[in-house]
Amino acid sequence: MADDIRRTDSGIEIQPLYSADDLAGWDPSTQLGTPGEAPFTRGVYPSMYRGRLWTMRQYSGFGDAASTNERFKFLLDAGQTGLSCAFDLPTQMGYDSDHPRAEGEVGKVGVAIDSIDDMRTLLGGIPLEKVTTSMTINSTAAILLLMYELVAEEQGVAASQISGTIQNDLLKEYIARGTYVYPPKPSMRIITDIFAYCSEHIPRWNTISISGYHIREAGSTAVQEIAFTIANAIAYVQAAVDAGLDVDAFAPRLSFFWNGHNHFFEEVAKFRASRRIWHRVMTERFNAKDPRSAMLRFHTQTGGSTLTAQQPINNVVRVAVQAMAAVMGGTQSLHTNGFDEALSLPTEHAARLALRTQQIIGYESGVTDTPDPLAGSYLVESLTDEVEAAAWAYIERIDEMGGAVEAIEAHFQQDEIENAAYEYTKSIDDDERVIVGLNRFTVDDDPEPDVFPVDPALEVGQKERLAAFKAGRDMAVVGPRLDAVTAAARTDENLLYPMKDALRVGATLGEVSDALREVFGNYQP
């Protein structure tokens, strides 16, 4: 019956029954392979989680550096195996906390980092040679990375020993999120400068986390999420190659960032298909020789946009389903959202429960005992093929437009996401899609949960510390170093070297950003 048609979030029709007939002509040797071997459908490592569990990396950051440092230590004590830092909007946009545009936003959606002194406090007491750190930062990624490197050096930890990830994905900011500072071309230049700098100085650092997460949060489908993200990745690799970098010198340190949503089997298929697509892109388009260049390694965060403020305790189940899909799909690291994040930053109770969700999956469920346990499923293999084909269709269309940057300038990806978001919302409003506790199975007396308080005094304290830091500097030293950043921006010199010199002597994040703005300007779409 027509009214009994079931579809995934991407609109792929799910048949009432799957059998061997659905895999007619399917070749497991070429489409599936072995874990740890091309085309990496079954995972990038031979034993996957039997050898080592994914990194349990809970995303956190709020208020000032001292408050976030306390949360980091709380999560590490609870068994988290990697740090993941959120930064406030002024930090993301290249403004110090005392800038007029920062008013009311300091420390609200992440931690405020204005200076190397803040970074020292943020990382105080944390063994940087042992802990990997992910920093969700884009336009100012180079600045935060250099501050991290400088603090590591002060702790006696060599740059070659530190490891982690910066998001550093500007194209998705133009598509879906909006925390861009400079126009696309100078932004791409900074990204390739980071690739070159890290290849020489911080070889264990993942120089970019090419993000589909925010594309999905903006309303895309699963297919659009991987298609638009891989199209962005192609643009980054091409830009680096055009800048004279050897693809195998930087590609092994590229990583991806996927969203985890509720349609369990489509999400598993999405993760598997993305690895197969990337292998083909890197070997066929860019002629990569190092097998690591064609391995799509990724972090997953459960879907923030799927959480409901109504009956928020239901989000515990949603997060568990999404996390299980990520593990079944072969993620390398995972963040599980707190159940209260539709209302506020996560409380300690919610953050601990989110981490326990990962630990229960990892240590109690048995799904980690063998790689890719859903391999060979008629449904999963059929869906993996369909997701892959639909994603390739988008990638080819973007290629025809001249690539991701040209497609962004034509508003193609933005329009596609807006249309998908509209259709998704309409399906909820029309009761075609059930969201438990929102449009079905509602209650009238849902108790008010505790929410995380952000102390307004934190902004005042942050500004006072920044004023004291600025007062203690020698501007006769800082000024010329900032001038050198501006001068380098007018040439093809790698920007990270003069930026590091400026930060070392006390330049702030906002001042270094302004030194680049003087040449690059602010992007206005």
N, C-alpha and C positions, 0 to 999 in steps of 0.2 A: 504494500500500500504506500502511496506517495507520502502520506502524512507520518509514516514510520521511518522515513529516511534519517539515518544518523550521520552526523558529520563531525570531523575534528574541528578545532578552533581555526584551522586554515581552510576549512570548507571541503576537505577531502572526504568523500563518502566512505563510510564504513559498512562493509557487507554484513549480512546476517550471519554468514559462516565463511570461514576461510579453510581452504584445503590445498593439496599439492597442485591442483589446477591453477591456483593463483600464482604459482611460481614456475609455470611452464617456461622453459628456456632459461631459467635462472641458473647461473653458474657460480656455485659457492667458492670455487678456487679464485675467481677474479673479483666477485662482488663481496665476498665475506673474508676470505683469507684466514690467517692465524693471528691471535693477539700479539702485538709488538712488531708485526710485519705489514708491508704494504698490502692493500690500501688503508690499513688501520681502522677498518670498520669495527673491529672487535676490541679496539683499545690500543693505546700507544706503547704499552709495556707487556711483556710476555705473561707475567703472572698476575698483573694488575693488583688487586687489593690483597691477594694471598701473600704477596711479598711485602706490601706496605699499604696501610690505609691512606686514603686521601688526606690532605691537610685540612684540619678543622679550623677554619679561619673566620671568626665572628667579627663582623663589621661594627666598629664602635668609634666614637669621637663626639665630644660635646664640650661646651664651655671653654675653659682654658686648658693649657697643657698639663697642669698638675692634676686636674680632675680626670682627664682622659688617661693619664699615666696610672691613676688608681684603678680605673676600669680595665685597662690592659692587664695589670697584675692580678686583678680579680679573676679575669677569664683564663689567664695562664695557670693560676692556681686550681681552677676548675677543670683543667685538662685540655684547654685550647692548644693547638700546636703551631699556630701562626698568627701574627698580628694583621689587622686590616683597619686602616685609619680613614675616617671621614673628616673632611675639612669644611669649615663654615663657608658661606657664600662669598664674603669679602676675600678670604684666602684664595678661593677658586677663581675669583675675578681679578686678582692682582691688586687688591687694595689693602692697605694697612688698616688696623682696627680704628685709627683716629681719623680716617677719611670720612667726609660727610656722607658718602654713599653707603658706608658700613653701618650707619646709625640704625640700631634696632636689630641688626642681623649678626652681631658678634657672638660666636659660640652657639648659635641656635640650631643649625642642622649639622654641625660638626665642630671640630676644634679650631680655635683661632691660632694661627702660626704667623707671626709677623717677622721674627728674627731668629738668628741662630740660637739665641738664648732660650726662646720658646722651644726649639727643637731639642736642646739639651735637657730641658725639663720633661718634655714628652717622652724621651727615651731613657730617662734616668733609672738606673738599676736594672736595665734590661740587657741581657747578653747578646749584643748584635752579631757576634760570630756564630751564634746558635739559633737565633730566631729569625725566620723569614718574615718580611714585612711587605704588605700590599698597601699602596697609597692611592686612593681614588681621587686623582687629581689630573687635570688636563692642560689647560692653558699655562698654568704655573708649575707644571710637572718638573721641568728642568731645575727650577729654583728649589723645590722641596727635596728633590733627589740630591742636589749638591749640598744642601744643609745636612741631610742624613749622612752623606759621605764625610763631611767635615766633623760631625759629632763622633762618627765611628773612629776617625783618625785621632781625635782627642782622647778617646777611650783606649787607644792602642790597638785598634782593630784595622787591619789593612783593607783597602777598598776591594782587593781581590778575594777577601773572605766574606764580605757582606752579600746577602742575596735577598731578593724580593721582586716586587713588580710595581711599576707606575702605570696608571691607566693610559695617559698620554695619547688619547684617541680624540682628536679634534673634529674629524669629519662627522662623527655621530652627534657632536654638540651642535653642528649646523643643522643636522637632520632632525634631532629629537629633543635636545635638552636645553641648550641655550647658554651654557657657561663658557662662551668663547670670548676672547679678548681681541686678537689680531685677525686680519683677513686670512682666507684659506692658504694663499701661497706662502706668506712668511710663517704661518703655522706649520706647514709641511716642511719648511726649511729647518725650523727648530727641532721637529721630530727626527729628521735625518741626522741633524747634528748630535742628538742624543744617541742614536744608533751608533754613530762613529765613536763618540766619546766612551760609551760603555763597552764597546767591543775592545777598546784599548785599555781602559782603566778599571771597569767594574764588570768583568766577564760573566759573573754568575747572576747578574741582574736581568730580569725580563723587562725589556725596554719599552714595551707597549702591551697593553691588554685591550685588544680590539673588541669593542663592546657591542654586543647585541642586546644587553640587558636593558639599557635605557630606550632603545628602539622599541622593545617589547612593552616597556612600561608606558610609552607614549601611545600604545594601542595597536601595534603591528600584530600580524599573525606569526605563528611559528616559522612558516616558510619565509616570510618577509624578514624576520629577525636574522636568520642565517644568510639569506641572499644579500641583503643590504650590508651586513657586516663583512662578509667575505669580499664583496665589491669594494668596500673601503680598504680592506686589507690588501687587495690587489693594487690599489692606488698608492698605498704606503710603500709596498715592495718596489713598485715601478719607480717611485720618486727616489728611493734609496739607490736603486740600480742606476738611474739617470745621473745621480750625484757621484757615481764612480765607485760605489761600494760593491764588493763581491757578495752575491746573494747568500752564499753559504757562510759568510763571516757574521751576518746578523740574523738571518732567518731562524736559526735554532733557538733564539731567545725571544721570538715573537710568541705571544700567548693570546688567548681569547677569553671572553667573559659572556656566558650565556645566562638566560633567565630560566627559571623552573616554574612551569604553570601546571594546571590541574589535569589536563587531558593526558593521563599517564603514558599511554602507548605512543601518542604523537610526540611527546617530549623525548622518550627513549629513542624513537626513530630520528628525531631532529638531531640529537647528539651524535648518533652513529653516522647519519648522512653528512653532517658537517665535516667529519674527519675524512670521509671519502672524497668529498668535493675539494678540500684543501690539498690532499695528496695529489690529485689530478692537476690543480692549479699550479702547484709548485714544481712538479716534474715536467709537465707538458708546456706550460706557459713560460716559466722562468728557468727551466733546465737545471734545477737544483740537483746537486750530486750527493750531498750529505743527507742520509735518511732522516736526520733530525729536523732538517729544513721543511720536510713534508709532514711532520707530525703535528697535528692540531691538538695542542695541550690547552685545557680550559679550566677556568674557575666557574662555579655556578652559584648564583644566589636565588633563593626562592622568591616567588613573585610578590613584590610589595603591593602591586595594584590589585592582586586577588584577595587581599585581606579586607575584612569587613569590620566597620566600627560596631555594627549590630552583632550581638552575641559573639564578642571577640574570642571567647574561649574556643569557638569552632575553628579558629585559625590554627590551633595546635594540630588539628587533623590535616588541614590543607597543607601546612608546612611539611608534615611527615610524608604525605603523598608526593609532594614535589621533590623532597630530598631523596626519597627512594627512587624516583625516576632518574634523578641526576646520577645516583650511584649505579643504577642498572645501565645507564648510558655511558658510564666510564669517566666521570669527572675527576680532575686532579686535585681540586680543592673545593670547599663548599662553605657557604654561609647560610645558616637557617634563620629566618626572621623571627623576632619576638612576636607573640600573639597579640600584643597591645600596640603594634606599630602603626595601625590605622588611626590611633588616637594620640600618640606621643612617641618620643624616643623610648626605647625599651627600658623597662625597669630591670633591676638586677635579677628579680625572680623570673621575669620573662626571658632575659638573656641566658640565664642558667638552664632553663627548660629547653630553650632552642638548641643549646649545645648538647644537652642530654639526649635530644632527639637524634642527633648525628651519632652519638656514642652508642645508643641502643641499636641503631641500624648497623653500625660497624662491628659491634662486639656480640650482639645477641641474635640478629636476624638470620644469619647464615648466608646472606646474599653475596658476601665477600669471599666465599670459599672457592669460587671458580670464575674466571673472566667471562664477561658477556653472557650471563646465564640465559638470556632470552634468545640467543642466536638460534636460527633455524625455525623459529616460530613463523607459521604461515602469515599471521597478521603482522608481526614486527618486521619481517623481511619485505613484505609487500608494501607496508607503510614507509619503510626506509627508502625503498626505490621511488615511491611516489613523492615523498618530501624532497628527495634529491632532484628529481626531474623538474618539479615546480620551482625549486630554487635556481636551478640552472637556467630556466626560462627567464627569470628576472635578471640574473647576471648577464646573460647574453643581450638582453634589452638595454641594460646600462652600458655595456660595451658599445652597442650601436650608437649610443648618445655621446660617446667619447670618453666614458669612464665615470667614476663616482663623483668627482668634483664637478664635472659638467652637468651631470644629472641633478646634483644638489642645487646648482645655480638655476636649473630649469624647474626646480621645486618638485621633481618627479617623486623621489622617495617620500617627501613630506606629504604630498597629496595622497599617495597610496596608503600611508599610515593613517592619515585623517579619515579616509574612507573606511578603512578596516575598523578603526575605533568607533566610528559612527554606527556601523553595522552591528558591532558587538554590544554597544550600549542599547541600541534599539531592540536587539533580541532579548535583553533583560527587561526592558520597559514593556515589551509586548508579551512577556511571560513565556517566550519560546525557549529561553535558557533559564534553568533553575539555579539560583544562588541561595543556598540554605541560610535561613535567618534574615535574608534581605527581601526576596520576593516570594518566598515559600517557607513554611514552618517558622513563622515569626512568633515572637512573644511580646507581651505588653509590659512586663515587669522585669526586664533585663537589668540586673544590678550594675551600678556604675563601678568600673574597675579603677584601681589605683593607676595614676599616670605619673610619668617621670617629670619632676619639677626642674626647670632651668632657672637658676637664681639670677635675677636682673643685675645683682651686684657684680657678677662675673665680668660683664662688659666694662663696668667702671674700673675694676681692678686690672683688666687687660690693658686699658688705655693708660693707666697710671704706670704700669710696668714698661709699656712701650715708650712713654715719655722719659722715664728714667734711663732706659737703654740708649735712646737717642742723645740724651744729655751727656752720657758717659763716653761718647765716641769722639774721635779726632776727625772732624770733617775735612781737614786739610789732606787727610789720607783717603777718606771715603769718596770725596768729590771726584778726584781724578780717576778713581777706579770705576765709578759710574759713567764718567765720560768715555772711558775705554769700551764699556759695553755698547754705548750708543755708536761709537766709531766703528766697532766690529759689525754692528747691524747694517752699516752702509757698505760693507764688503762681503766677501764670501767666507770670511774667517769663521771657524767653529765657535759659536757663541758661548759654549759652556765654560771655556777657559777664563775669559774675562769676567763672566758672571760669578764663577767660583772665587776669583780674586776679590771681587767686590763684597761678596757675602762674608768672606773670611775676616775682613777688616771692619765689618759691622753694617754694611748696607742692608736695608730691610727688603722684604718681599715686594712691597709696594714701590719702593724706589727703583729696584731692578726692573720691575714691570714697566714703570714710567720711562726708564731709559730706553726700553725697546719700543714703547708707544710713540716716542718722539720720532722714530723712523717708520715704524710699521702702521701707526695709527690704530684707531678702534674700529672694529668691523661693524658696519651697519647694514643688515640685510635689506 
